[in-house]
């Protein structure tokens, strides 16, 4: 295959080109992996607390960037509804954690350990809290900050013992931590304060009917079903900084196109006389164009294979240095990135092909 002969004639250039294109593909995979990792981590808490209804302050739609303040009497009113089986209060508080001379910020989540809802989605090590002097940390936060089981940490001069590590609680820019709601309330000095109430209904009760009753009877509050609340938080997450990741990934695709079109154009200029000879011998424009397209595809496939081989060791190294950087890649993501890379390769070849059209058959007789 003449296309292969052309690209292997410059092995150093070929290696550098494959390496550069592979890095562009790795960057796209990494950014999409971060997007999915953050998307999953941001709403995993809500997914796992698969309750029937979420009650928040009026005009608050989510817990990621919304502010909701409810009182205990509102929780009592919820419990009085005949269709309600249980009510679990949860209080979210941005807190500064002191570890020696270092300070870090966590999304402190106060809940009642005796209730079914409000706690960590899953534990990867240790156990759940039993009292207000204990705390469960997100595993990424613990690794980043150097905490281990049975270590102590300080929040507002209160000392907590680390008893467990959770997963599904890493929202990239902030990580969850869990203690009792009474302790969380004491940290801010407002007993009875609650961010939201997680409501479980009795079997056979019409959820929409209870939702309407609660919104009617409890002033200053709004009620969402599990599906509505999850959708609200996903929308909030998608409207934040995460779309920037797609923009940067798109820049990676543009860089890939520029690099490859430049290399293919240089190759055509170096083989200018060969292309002129082929035109003299009657080679069709389609045949000459196919040579460039095949070169682009070969480079993309080689770079894609190199990217997939290198990607996971690179991500492992990044995660070792920054545990809070959570990535999640699927086969569909990898396939999508490879298809984008191939499309960019075809676009690069189309740009480079314009050079061939400017080569005339008589140039074979022209000597510099």
C-alpha positions in Angstrom: 0.0 0.0 0.0 1.6 3.2 -1.2 0.0 5.3 1.5 1.8 3.2 4.1 5.1 3.6 2.2 4.7 7.3 2.2 4.0 7.7 5.9 6.8 5.3 7.0 9.4 7.1 4.9 9.8 9.6 7.8 9.7 7.4 10.9 10.6 10.2 13.4 8.0 12.5 12.0 5.5 9.6 12.0 6.2 8.8 15.6 5.8 12.5 16.7 2.6 12.8 14.7 1.1 9.7 16.2 2.2 10.9 19.6 0.7 14.4 19.2 -2.6 13.0 17.8 -2.7 10.4 20.6 -2.4 13.2 23.2 -5.3 15.0 21.7 -7.4 11.8 21.9 -6.3 11.2 25.5 -7.3 14.8 26.4 -10.7 14.3 24.9 -11.2 11.0 26.7 -10.0 12.5 30.0 -12.3 15.5 29.8 -15.3 13.4 28.9 -14.3 11.0 31.7 -14.2 13.9 34.2 -17.6 15.1 32.9 -19.2 11.7 33.6 -17.4 11.2 36.8 -18.5 14.5 38.2 -22.0 14.0 36.7 -22.3 10.7 38.5 -20.8 11.9 41.8 -22.9 15.1 42.0 -26.2 13.2 41.9 -25.3 9.8 43.3 -26.4 10.9 46.8 -29.8 11.8 45.5 -30.1 8.6 43.4 -29.3 6.3 46.4 -31.7 8.1 48.6 -34.5 6.9 46.5 -37.3 8.4 48.5 -40.8 9.3 47.4 -40.7 13.1 48.0 -38.2 15.8 48.8 -39.4 18.9 50.7 -37.3 22.1 50.5 -37.7 25.8 51.1 -39.9 27.6 48.5 -38.1 28.6 45.3 -35.2 26.1 46.0 -34.9 23.5 43.3 -31.7 21.7 44.1 -29.1 21.0 46.8 -26.0 21.5 44.6 -26.1 25.3 44.4 -29.4 26.1 46.1 -30.1 27.4 49.6 -32.9 25.9 51.6 -33.8 26.6 55.2 -36.7 24.7 56.9 -37.7 24.3 60.6 -38.6 21.4 62.7 -42.3 22.4 62.9 -42.5 22.0 59.2 -41.2 18.5 59.6 -43.9 17.8 62.2 -46.5 19.0 59.8 -45.2 16.6 57.1 -45.4 13.7 59.6 -49.0 14.5 60.4 -50.1 13.7 56.8 -51.9 10.3 56.9 -50.1 9.1 53.8 -46.6 9.7 55.2 -44.7 6.7 56.6 -41.4 8.4 57.6 -39.7 11.8 57.5 -35.9 12.1 57.5 -34.4 15.6 58.1 -31.1 16.5 56.4 -28.9 19.5 57.0 -26.2 20.5 54.5 -23.4 22.8 55.7 -20.2 24.0 54.0 -17.6 23.5 56.7 -13.9 24.0 57.0 -12.0 20.9 58.2 -8.8 21.4 60.1 -6.1 18.8 59.9 -3.0 20.0 61.7 -2.2 23.3 60.0 -4.1 22.5 56.8 -7.7 23.5 56.1 -10.1 21.9 53.6 -13.8 22.5 52.8 -16.4 19.7 52.9 -20.1 19.5 52.3 -21.0 18.4 55.8 -24.3 16.4 55.8 -26.2 16.0 59.0 -28.7 13.2 59.3 -30.3 10.8 61.7 -28.3 7.5 61.6 -31.4 5.7 62.8 -33.3 6.7 59.7 -33.2 4.9 56.4 -32.5 8.0 54.3 -29.9 10.8 54.3 -26.7 8.9 54.9 -23.8 8.0 52.7 -24.8 6.1 49.5 -22.2 3.4 50.1 -19.2 2.7 52.4 -15.9 1.4 51.0 -14.1 1.1 54.4 -15.0 1.3 58.0 -18.5 1.7 59.4 -21.3 4.3 59.6 -21.6 6.9 62.4 -23.3 6.1 65.7 -23.1 9.4 67.4 -22.2 13.1 66.9 -18.6 12.7 67.7 -18.0 10.5 64.6 -17.8 11.3 61.0 -17.7 9.5 57.6 -15.6 11.1 54.9 -15.7 10.8 51.1 -12.9 8.4 50.1 -11.4 10.9 47.6 -11.3 13.6 50.3 -9.7 11.3 52.8 -7.0 10.3 50.3 -6.4 13.9 49.3 -6.2 15.1 52.9 -4.4 12.1 54.3 -7.1 10.9 56.7 -7.3 7.3 57.9 -9.8 5.3 59.9 -9.7 6.4 63.6 -7.9 9.7 62.8 -9.3 12.9 64.3 -10.3 16.1 62.6 -11.6 19.4 63.8 -14.6 21.4 62.6 -15.2 24.7 64.5 -13.3 23.5 67.6 -15.3 20.3 67.6 -13.3 17.1 67.3 -14.6 14.2 65.2 -13.3 10.6 64.9 -13.2 9.3 61.4 -15.0 5.9 61.4 -15.6 5.3 57.7 -15.1 6.3 54.0 -17.9 6.6 51.5 -18.1 6.5 47.7 -20.5 8.2 45.3 -20.0 11.4 47.3 -17.4 13.2 45.2 -18.7 16.2 43.3 -15.1 17.1 42.2 -15.1 20.7 43.6 -16.6 19.5 46.9 -16.9 16.2 48.7 -19.5 15.0 51.2 -19.0 14.1 54.8 -21.6 12.7 57.2 -22.3 13.2 60.9 -25.5 13.4 63.0 -28.0 16.2 62.3 -27.9 17.3 66.0 -24.2 17.8 65.8 -24.5 19.7 62.6 -27.2 22.0 64.0 -25.0 22.7 67.1 -22.2 23.8 64.8 -24.3 26.6 63.4 -26.2 27.3 66.6 -29.7 26.9 65.3 -31.6 23.9 66.7 -34.3 22.5 64.5 -32.8 23.9 61.3 -33.1 21.6 58.3 -32.1 21.9 54.6 -34.6 19.4 53.4 -36.9 16.6 54.4 -36.8 13.2 52.7 -40.2 11.6 52.8 -41.2 8.0 52.5 -44.9 7.3 51.8 -47.0 4.4 52.9 -47.7 1.6 50.4 -50.5 2.3 48.0 -50.7 6.0 48.7 -51.0 8.3 45.7 -47.8 10.3 45.6 -49.1 13.2 43.6 -52.0 13.6 46.0 -49.7 13.7 49.0 -47.5 16.2 47.2 -50.4 18.6 46.6 -51.5 18.3 50.2 -48.0 19.0 51.6 -47.5 22.1 49.3 -50.9 23.4 50.4 -50.5 22.8 54.1 -46.9 23.7 54.7 -46.2 27.3 54.0 -42.8 28.4 52.7 -42.0 25.0 51.2 -41.9 23.2 47.9 -42.2 19.5 47.2 -40.6 17.4 44.5 -40.9 13.8 43.5 -37.7 11.8 43.3 -37.7 12.0 39.5 -38.3 15.8 39.6 -35.6 16.5 42.2 -33.0 14.3 40.4 -33.8 16.1 37.1 -33.4 19.5 38.8 -30.0 18.6 40.2 -28.8 17.1 36.9 -29.9 20.3 35.1 -28.0 22.4 37.7 -24.9 20.3 37.3 -25.0 20.5 33.5 -25.5 24.3 33.6 -22.5 24.8 35.7 -18.8 24.6 34.8 -19.1 21.2 33.3 -20.0 22.4 29.8 -16.6 24.1 29.7 -15.1 20.5 29.6 -16.9 19.9 26.3 -15.6 23.2 24.9 -12.0 22.2 25.9 -12.5 18.7 24.4 -13.6 20.4 21.2 -10.4 22.4 21.1 -8.6 19.1 21.3 -10.4 18.0 18.2 -9.5 21.3 16.5 -5.8 20.9 17.4 -5.9 17.3 16.1 -7.2 18.5 12.8 -4.6 21.3 12.5 -1.7 19.0 13.3 -2.8 16.3 10.9 -3.6 18.6 8.0 -0.2 20.3 8.4 1.7 16.9 8.4 -0.3 15.6 5.4 0.3 18.9 3.5 4.0 18.7 4.2 4.0 15.1 3.0 2.3 16.1 -0.3 4.8 18.9 -0.9 7.7 16.5 -0.3 6.2 14.0 -2.7 5.1 16.6 -5.2 7.1 15.1 -8.0 5.7 11.6 -7.3 2.2 13.0 -7.5 3.0 14.8 -10.8 4.4 11.5 -12.2 1.2 9.7 -11.2 -0.9 12.4 -12.9 1.2 12.0 -16.0 0.6 8.3 -16.0 -3.2 8.9 -15.9 -3.9 8.5 -12.2 -7.4 9.8 -11.4 -8.1 12.5 -8.9 -10.0 10.0 -6.8 -7.0 7.7 -6.6 -4.6 10.5 -5.6 -7.1 11.7 -3.0 -7.6 8.2 -1.6 -3.8 8.1 -0.9 -4.1 11.1 1.4 -7.3 9.8 3.1 -5.7 6.4 3.8 -2.7 8.1 5.3 -4.9 10.1 7.6 -6.9 7.0 8.6 -3.8 5.0 9.3 -2.4 7.7 11.5 -5.7 8.1 13.4 -6.0 4.4 14.0 -2.4 4.1 15.2 -2.8 7.2 17.5 -6.1 5.8 18.8 -4.5 2.5 19.7 -1.6 4.3 21.4 -4.1 6.6 23.3 -6.2 3.7 24.6 -3.0 1.9 25.8 -1.6 5.0 27.5 -4.9 6.5 28.8 -5.5 4.3 31.9 -1.9 4.5 33.2 -2.0 8.3 32.8 -5.4 8.5 34.6 -4.1 6.2 37.4 -1.1 8.5 37.9 -3.4 11.6 37.9 -5.7 10.0 40.4 -2.8 9.1 42.6 -1.7 12.7 42.7 -5.2 14.2 42.9 -7.7 11.7 44.3 -10.6 14.2 43.9 -10.2 14.0 40.2 -12.8 11.4 39.4 -13.1 9.9 35.9 -15.6 7.5 34.5 -15.3 6.2 31.0 -17.6 3.9 29.1 -17.2 2.0 25.9 -19.6 4.4 24.2 -17.4 7.3 25.2 -14.3 5.7 23.7 -16.2 4.8 20.6 -17.5 8.4 20.3 -14.0 9.9 20.7 -12.6 7.6 18.1 -15.4 8.4 15.6 -14.7 12.1 16.2 -11.0 11.6 15.7 -11.7 9.7 12.4 -14.0 12.5 11.3 -11.3 15.1 12.1 -8.8 12.9 10.2 -11.0 12.9 7.1 -11.4 16.7 7.4 -7.6 17.0 7.7 -7.2 14.9 4.6 -9.7 17.0 2.7 -7.8 20.2 3.6 -4.5 18.6 2.5 -6.0 17.3 -0.8 -6.3 20.8 -2.0 -2.6 20.8 -2.4 -2.8 17.9 -4.9 -5.1 19.9 -7.1 -2.4 22.5 -7.5 0.1 20.0 -8.8 0.3 19.8 -12.6 1.4 16.8 -14.6 4.0 18.9 -16.5 5.8 19.6 -13.3 7.5 16.2 -13.7 9.6 17.7 -16.4 10.5 20.7 -14.3 13.9 20.7 -12.6 14.8 23.3 -9.9 
